[in-house]
Amino acid sequence: QVQLVESGGGLVQAGGSLRLSCATSGRTFSPYTMGWFRQAPGKEREFVAAISWRGTITAYADSVKGRFTISRDNAINTVYLQMNSLKPEDTAVYYCAADSRTSSPRSSWLEYDYWGQGTQVTVSS
């Protein structure tokens, strides 16, 4: 079993930045592909970014490319999402997820086994 705990969400003005963190515990973290997803009210959960377990391969949704950066530190079992140039449409609950079965980043939430509780990000205009 893997436990995921997100932090770093909050309220920020458009154009600002936030860094989300996802701390993991339980079974070993390193072999897992990690992803970030988000869900806005009334909308489906959508893929944001993912990173391979070595950190050498990343994937991003088109809507965040060039603004968001995913990274990980396997020494402390943590994955990050640096979010810059935030827009009101980035407002959502952001979820961290772990995929124990594939080595390459996947964009489908169905591929992920474990999920955090989510952290709210609100971007004001």
C-alpha positions in Angstrom: 0.0 0.0 0.0 1.2 3.5 -0.8 0.0 6.7 0.9 0.1 10.0 -0.9 -0.3 13.4 0.7 -0.4 16.6 -1.3 0.4 20.1 0.0 1.2 23.5 -1.4 -2.2 24.5 -2.7 -3.8 27.9 -2.0 -5.1 31.1 -3.5 -2.9 33.0 -5.9 -3.5 35.8 -8.4 -3.4 35.2 -12.1 0.2 35.2 -13.3 1.5 33.9 -10.0 3.2 30.7 -9.0 2.7 27.8 -6.7 4.6 24.6 -6.0 2.7 21.5 -5.1 4.4 18.7 -3.2 3.3 15.1 -2.9 4.9 13.1 -0.1 4.6 9.3 -0.3 4.9 6.6 2.3 4.4 2.9 2.6 5.9 0.7 -0.1 9.0 1.8 -2.0 8.4 5.0 -4.1 11.1 4.7 -6.7 9.7 2.2 -9.2 6.4 4.1 -9.5 5.5 6.5 -12.3 3.9 9.5 -10.7 1.3 11.8 -12.1 -0.7 15.0 -11.3 -4.3 15.3 -12.2 -6.9 18.0 -11.5 -10.6 18.3 -11.3 -12.6 21.5 -11.5 -16.2 21.7 -10.2 -18.6 20.1 -12.7 -15.8 18.8 -14.9 -14.1 15.5 -15.3 -10.7 14.7 -13.8 -8.0 15.6 -16.3 -4.4 14.8 -16.7 -1.8 17.5 -15.9 1.7 16.0 -15.9 3.5 12.7 -15.2 7.1 11.6 -14.7 8.8 8.2 -15.0 10.3 6.6 -12.0 13.9 7.7 -12.9 12.7 11.2 -13.7 14.0 11.0 -17.2 10.7 11.0 -19.1 8.0 13.6 -18.5 4.6 14.3 -20.1 2.4 17.3 -19.9 -1.1 18.3 -21.0 -1.1 20.8 -23.8 -2.8 23.3 -21.5 0.1 23.5 -19.1 3.1 22.9 -21.4 5.7 25.6 -20.8 4.1 26.8 -17.6 4.2 23.7 -15.3 7.1 21.5 -14.4 7.0 18.1 -12.8 10.0 16.7 -10.9 10.7 14.1 -8.2 13.3 13.5 -5.5 13.4 9.7 -4.9 15.7 10.2 -1.9 12.8 11.8 0.0 10.0 10.1 -1.8 8.5 13.3 -3.0 7.1 14.5 -6.3 6.6 18.2 -7.2 4.6 20.3 -9.5 5.9 23.8 -10.1 3.2 25.9 -11.6 4.0 29.3 -13.1 2.0 31.9 -15.0 -1.2 30.6 -13.4 -4.5 31.3 -15.1 -8.0 31.3 -13.6 -8.8 28.2 -15.7 -6.1 26.3 -13.6 -8.4 26.5 -10.6 -9.1 23.0 -9.5 -8.4 20.3 -6.9 -5.0 18.8 -7.8 -4.4 15.2 -7.1 -1.1 13.2 -6.9 -1.2 9.6 -8.2 1.1 6.6 -8.4 1.3 4.0 -11.1 2.9 0.8 -10.0 2.5 -1.1 -13.3 4.1 1.0 -16.1 7.5 2.6 -16.5 6.5 5.4 -18.8 4.3 8.3 -17.9 0.6 7.8 -18.7 -2.1 10.4 -19.1 -5.1 8.2 -18.3 -6.2 8.3 -14.7 -7.2 4.6 -15.1 -3.6 3.6 -15.1 -2.9 4.9 -11.6 -3.3 2.7 -8.5 -3.0 5.1 -5.7 -4.3 8.6 -5.1 -3.9 11.4 -2.6 -6.7 13.4 -1.1 -6.2 16.4 -3.2 -5.2 20.0 -2.6 -7.2 23.1 -3.7 -5.6 25.6 -6.1 -7.6 28.8 -6.7 -6.4 31.4 -9.2 -8.1 34.7 -9.1 -8.4 37.0 -12.1 
